[in-house]
């Protein structure tokens, strides 16, 4: 089968991208490995989704439902229970091989949108030693057990990591009757949004311990206790600070990694800071015809921005192809990253949506965007936190000359 566009991933980014590409007149194949569309939203029964886009608090399934309903009216062929095994470049198209319940299938497309989301770090990824016992889960796996399968992962729970999913699971498990002994964070500051610290921990008297991590687990068939150690400023455990905490479940919320194995097979250059693809303002990677959006591009705080990047990719994937002229966007100051990292001056470069994170907690900061030394955007921030991604819109059309593009963060 031949399509104009293949979208890999049926979560919020993939849904938005497929709808937008279809509205632009493209024939679209949407490949999703699970039995239902919606991605991680299917198991996120808490509210807080859609505040930016819809102006109201929705649960994850409610947010996904609005896009799934729009998809039904679009020119999109959906293949569920399907897993892409390879994607290769032909002369002027891409050949995708995927496995579904009907066997092995092939599709040809002119362009690919990677909306593959992200994966969780596991116990092996952070080198927790000890027994190989039951009762150790990633936060997403624990959430699936409770919200989808109706199964409690444990009764006395330790949570490692203060990211948003860890905080939300601390509240969720408490509401279901479990005792959350505490949330432990190796960093000296929390990793989740401030609102989640208050709503999920403070409101339920769940303690948060900073500069501490789990170094070992104990248990024969089932987890019985964990070893907690203090860590130094480089997050290395400090000998002599170990203490044992009784528990029957350890939930790991130790970070997300953009899922980009398929991007690597397509030789898409990845960014060291974001772990996602390097892209221009249209979400096109450095490989022509390959786009990346959502959490596969960089880990977002809000699903509203995941959908936004999907729509940006979907809108531009249908435009007539022109040879690109890419200018790198460099960063200065205490910036963890800026997305996009490139500006295509042969494409629309008027209002460009940009996302950034500070590398550490900062106060009284000024962010400036310059082109050839001329300031074309400036904004001040009373406080910036690494867990809280910021979004700006920059009008590069105001620049008198485009050459050296810089995003700078400095003291006000």
VENMOBEL-V366712 format. One record per residue. N is the residue number from 1. RES is the residue in three letters. SS is DSSP state (~ for helix, > for strand, _ for the rest). Layout:
n->N res->RES ss->SS
n->N res->RES ss->SS
//
This chain:
n->1 res->UNK ss->_
n->2 res->UNK ss->>
n->3 res->UNK ss->>
n->4 res->UNK ss->>
n->5 res->UNK ss->>
n->6 res->UNK ss->>
n->7 res->UNK ss->>
n->8 res->UNK ss->>
n->9 res->UNK ss->_
n->10 res->UNK ss->_
n->11 res->UNK ss->_
n->12 res->UNK ss->~
n->13 res->UNK ss->~
n->14 res->UNK ss->~
n->15 res->UNK ss->~
n->16 res->UNK ss->~
n->17 res->UNK ss->~
n->18 res->UNK ss->~
n->19 res->UNK ss->~
n->20 res->UNK ss->~
n->21 res->UNK ss->~
n->22 res->UNK ss->~
n->23 res->UNK ss->~
n->24 res->UNK ss->_
n->25 res->UNK ss->_
n->26 res->UNK ss->_
n->27 res->UNK ss->_
n->28 res->UNK ss->>
n->29 res->UNK ss->>
n->30 res->UNK ss->>
n->31 res->UNK ss->>
n->32 res->UNK ss->_
n->33 res->UNK ss->_
n->34 res->UNK ss->_
n->35 res->UNK ss->_
n->36 res->UNK ss->_
n->37 res->UNK ss->_
n->38 res->UNK ss->_
n->39 res->UNK ss->~
n->40 res->UNK ss->~
n->41 res->UNK ss->~
n->42 res->UNK ss->~
n->43 res->UNK ss->~
n->44 res->UNK ss->_
n->45 res->UNK ss->_
n->46 res->UNK ss->_
n->47 res->UNK ss->_
n->48 res->UNK ss->_
n->49 res->UNK ss->>
n->50 res->UNK ss->_
n->51 res->UNK ss->~
n->52 res->UNK ss->~
n->53 res->UNK ss->~
n->54 res->UNK ss->~
n->55 res->UNK ss->_
n->56 res->UNK ss->_
n->57 res->UNK ss->_
n->58 res->UNK ss->>
n->59 res->UNK ss->_
n->60 res->UNK ss->~
n->61 res->UNK ss->~
n->62 res->UNK ss->~
n->63 res->UNK ss->~
n->64 res->UNK ss->~
n->65 res->UNK ss->~
n->66 res->UNK ss->~
n->67 res->UNK ss->~
n->68 res->UNK ss->~
n->69 res->UNK ss->~
n->70 res->UNK ss->~
n->71 res->UNK ss->~
n->72 res->UNK ss->~
n->73 res->UNK ss->_
n->74 res->UNK ss->_
n->75 res->UNK ss->_
n->76 res->UNK ss->>
n->77 res->UNK ss->>
n->78 res->UNK ss->>
n->79 res->UNK ss->>
n->80 res->UNK ss->_
n->81 res->UNK ss->_
n->82 res->UNK ss->_
n->83 res->UNK ss->>
n->84 res->UNK ss->>
n->85 res->UNK ss->>
n->86 res->UNK ss->>
n->87 res->UNK ss->>
n->88 res->UNK ss->>
n->89 res->UNK ss->>
n->90 res->UNK ss->_
n->91 res->UNK ss->_
n->92 res->UNK ss->_
n->93 res->UNK ss->_
n->94 res->UNK ss->>
n->95 res->UNK ss->>
n->96 res->UNK ss->>
n->97 res->UNK ss->>
n->98 res->UNK ss->>
n->99 res->UNK ss->>
n->100 res->UNK ss->>
n->101 res->UNK ss->_
n->102 res->UNK ss->_
n->103 res->UNK ss->>
n->104 res->UNK ss->>
n->105 res->UNK ss->>
n->106 res->UNK ss->>
n->107 res->UNK ss->>
n->108 res->UNK ss->>
n->109 res->UNK ss->>
n->110 res->UNK ss->>
n->111 res->UNK ss->>
n->112 res->UNK ss->>
n->113 res->UNK ss->>
n->114 res->UNK ss->>
n->115 res->UNK ss->_
n->116 res->UNK ss->_
n->117 res->UNK ss->_
n->118 res->UNK ss->>
n->119 res->UNK ss->>
n->120 res->UNK ss->>
n->121 res->UNK ss->_
n->122 res->UNK ss->_
n->123 res->UNK ss->_
n->124 res->UNK ss->~
n->125 res->UNK ss->~
n->126 res->UNK ss->~
n->127 res->UNK ss->_
n->128 res->UNK ss->_
n->129 res->UNK ss->>
n->130 res->UNK ss->>
n->131 res->UNK ss->_
n->132 res->UNK ss->_
n->133 res->UNK ss->_
n->134 res->UNK ss->>
n->135 res->UNK ss->_
n->136 res->UNK ss->>
n->137 res->UNK ss->>
n->138 res->UNK ss->>
n->139 res->UNK ss->~
n->140 res->UNK ss->~
n->141 res->UNK ss->~
n->142 res->UNK ss->~
n->143 res->UNK ss->~
n->144 res->UNK ss->~
n->145 res->UNK ss->~
n->146 res->UNK ss->~
n->147 res->UNK ss->~
n->148 res->UNK ss->_
n->149 res->UNK ss->_
n->150 res->UNK ss->_
n->151 res->UNK ss->_
n->152 res->UNK ss->_
n->153 res->UNK ss->_
n->154 res->UNK ss->_
n->155 res->UNK ss->_
n->156 res->UNK ss->>
n->157 res->UNK ss->>
n->158 res->UNK ss->>
n->159 res->UNK ss->>
n->160 res->UNK ss->>
n->161 res->UNK ss->_
n->162 res->UNK ss->_
n->163 res->UNK ss->_
n->164 res->UNK ss->~
n->165 res->UNK ss->~
n->166 res->UNK ss->~
n->167 res->UNK ss->~
n->168 res->UNK ss->~
n->169 res->UNK ss->~
n->170 res->UNK ss->~
n->171 res->UNK ss->~
n->172 res->UNK ss->~
n->173 res->UNK ss->~
n->174 res->UNK ss->~
n->175 res->UNK ss->~
n->176 res->UNK ss->_
n->177 res->UNK ss->_
n->178 res->UNK ss->_
n->179 res->UNK ss->>
n->180 res->UNK ss->>
n->181 res->UNK ss->>
n->182 res->UNK ss->>
n->183 res->UNK ss->>
n->184 res->UNK ss->>
n->185 res->UNK ss->>
n->186 res->UNK ss->_
n->187 res->UNK ss->_
n->188 res->UNK ss->_
n->189 res->UNK ss->_
n->190 res->UNK ss->_
n->191 res->UNK ss->_
n->192 res->UNK ss->_
n->193 res->UNK ss->_
n->194 res->UNK ss->~
n->195 res->UNK ss->~
n->196 res->UNK ss->~
n->197 res->UNK ss->~
n->198 res->UNK ss->~
n->199 res->UNK ss->~
n->200 res->UNK ss->~
n->201 res->UNK ss->~
n->202 res->UNK ss->~
n->203 res->UNK ss->~
n->204 res->UNK ss->~
n->205 res->UNK ss->_
n->206 res->UNK ss->_
n->207 res->UNK ss->_
n->208 res->UNK ss->>
n->209 res->UNK ss->>
n->210 res->UNK ss->>
n->211 res->UNK ss->_
n->212 res->UNK ss->>
n->213 res->UNK ss->>
n->214 res->UNK ss->>
n->215 res->UNK ss->>
n->216 res->UNK ss->>
n->217 res->UNK ss->>
n->218 res->UNK ss->>
n->219 res->UNK ss->>
n->220 res->UNK ss->_
n->221 res->UNK ss->_
n->222 res->UNK ss->>
n->223 res->UNK ss->>
n->224 res->UNK ss->>
n->225 res->UNK ss->>
n->226 res->UNK ss->>
n->227 res->UNK ss->>
n->228 res->UNK ss->>
n->229 res->UNK ss->>
n->230 res->UNK ss->>
n->231 res->UNK ss->>
n->232 res->UNK ss->_
n->233 res->UNK ss->_
n->234 res->UNK ss->_
n->235 res->UNK ss->_
n->236 res->UNK ss->_
n->237 res->UNK ss->>
n->238 res->UNK ss->_
n->239 res->UNK ss->_
n->240 res->UNK ss->_
n->241 res->UNK ss->_
n->242 res->UNK ss->_
n->243 res->UNK ss->>
n->244 res->UNK ss->>
n->245 res->UNK ss->>
n->246 res->UNK ss->>
n->247 res->UNK ss->_
n->248 res->UNK ss->_
n->249 res->UNK ss->>
n->250 res->UNK ss->>
n->251 res->UNK ss->>
n->252 res->UNK ss->>
n->253 res->UNK ss->_
n->254 res->UNK ss->_
n->255 res->UNK ss->_
n->256 res->UNK ss->>
n->257 res->UNK ss->>
n->258 res->UNK ss->>
n->259 res->UNK ss->_
n->260 res->UNK ss->_
n->261 res->UNK ss->~
n->262 res->UNK ss->~
n->263 res->UNK ss->~
n->264 res->UNK ss->~
n->265 res->UNK ss->~
n->266 res->UNK ss->_
n->267 res->UNK ss->_
n->268 res->UNK ss->_
n->269 res->UNK ss->_
n->270 res->UNK ss->>
n->271 res->UNK ss->_
n->272 res->UNK ss->_
n->273 res->UNK ss->_
n->274 res->UNK ss->_
n->275 res->UNK ss->_
n->276 res->UNK ss->_
n->277 res->UNK ss->>
n->278 res->UNK ss->_
n->279 res->UNK ss->>
n->280 res->UNK ss->_
n->281 res->UNK ss->_
n->282 res->UNK ss->_
n->283 res->UNK ss->_
n->284 res->UNK ss->>
n->285 res->UNK ss->>
n->286 res->UNK ss->_
n->287 res->UNK ss->_
n->288 res->UNK ss->_
n->289 res->UNK ss->_
n->290 res->UNK ss->>
n->291 res->UNK ss->>
n->292 res->UNK ss->>
n->293 res->UNK ss->_
n->294 res->UNK ss->~
n->295 res->UNK ss->~
n->296 res->UNK ss->~
n->297 res->UNK ss->_
n->298 res->UNK ss->_
n->299 res->UNK ss->_
n->300 res->UNK ss->_
n->301 res->UNK ss->_
n->302 res->UNK ss->_
n->303 res->UNK ss->~
n->304 res->UNK ss->~
n->305 res->UNK ss->~
n->306 res->UNK ss->~
n->307 res->UNK ss->~
n->308 res->UNK ss->~
n->309 res->UNK ss->~
n->310 res->UNK ss->~
n->311 res->UNK ss->~
n->312 res->UNK ss->~
n->313 res->UNK ss->~
n->314 res->UNK ss->~
n->315 res->UNK ss->~
n->316 res->UNK ss->~
n->317 res->UNK ss->_
n->318 res->UNK ss->_
n->319 res->UNK ss->_
n->320 res->UNK ss->_
n->321 res->UNK ss->_
n->322 res->UNK ss->_
n->323 res->UNK ss->_
n->324 res->UNK ss->_
n->325 res->UNK ss->_
n->326 res->UNK ss->>
n->327 res->UNK ss->>
n->328 res->UNK ss->>
n->329 res->UNK ss->>
n->330 res->UNK ss->>
n->331 res->UNK ss->>
n->332 res->UNK ss->>
n->333 res->UNK ss->>
n->334 res->UNK ss->_
n->335 res->UNK ss->>
n->336 res->UNK ss->>
n->337 res->UNK ss->>
n->338 res->UNK ss->>
n->339 res->UNK ss->>
n->340 res->UNK ss->_
n->341 res->UNK ss->_
n->342 res->UNK ss->>
n->343 res->UNK ss->>
n->344 res->UNK ss->>
n->345 res->UNK ss->_
n->346 res->UNK ss->_
n->347 res->UNK ss->_
n->348 res->UNK ss->_
n->349 res->UNK ss->_
n->350 res->UNK ss->_
n->351 res->UNK ss->>
n->352 res->UNK ss->>
n->353 res->UNK ss->>
n->354 res->UNK ss->>
n->355 res->UNK ss->>
n->356 res->UNK ss->>
n->357 res->UNK ss->>
n->358 res->UNK ss->>
n->359 res->UNK ss->_
n->360 res->UNK ss->_
n->361 res->UNK ss->_
n->362 res->UNK ss->>
n->363 res->UNK ss->>
n->364 res->UNK ss->>
n->365 res->UNK ss->>
n->366 res->UNK ss->>
n->367 res->UNK ss->>
n->368 res->UNK ss->>
n->369 res->UNK ss->>
n->370 res->UNK ss->>
n->371 res->UNK ss->>
n->372 res->UNK ss->_
n->373 res->UNK ss->_
n->374 res->UNK ss->>
n->375 res->UNK ss->>
n->376 res->UNK ss->>
n->377 res->UNK ss->>
n->378 res->UNK ss->>
n->379 res->UNK ss->>
n->380 res->UNK ss->>
n->381 res->UNK ss->>
n->382 res->UNK ss->>
n->383 res->UNK ss->>
n->384 res->UNK ss->>
n->385 res->UNK ss->_
n->386 res->UNK ss->_
n->387 res->UNK ss->_
n->388 res->UNK ss->_
n->389 res->UNK ss->_
n->390 res->UNK ss->>
n->391 res->UNK ss->>
n->392 res->UNK ss->>
n->393 res->UNK ss->>
n->394 res->UNK ss->>
n->395 res->UNK ss->>
n->396 res->UNK ss->~
n->397 res->UNK ss->~
n->398 res->UNK ss->~
n->399 res->UNK ss->_
n->400 res->UNK ss->_
n->401 res->UNK ss->_
n->402 res->UNK ss->_
n->403 res->UNK ss->_
n->404 res->UNK ss->_
n->405 res->UNK ss->>
n->406 res->UNK ss->>
n->407 res->UNK ss->>
n->408 res->UNK ss->>
n->409 res->UNK ss->>
n->410 res->UNK ss->>
n->411 res->UNK ss->>
n->412 res->UNK ss->_
//
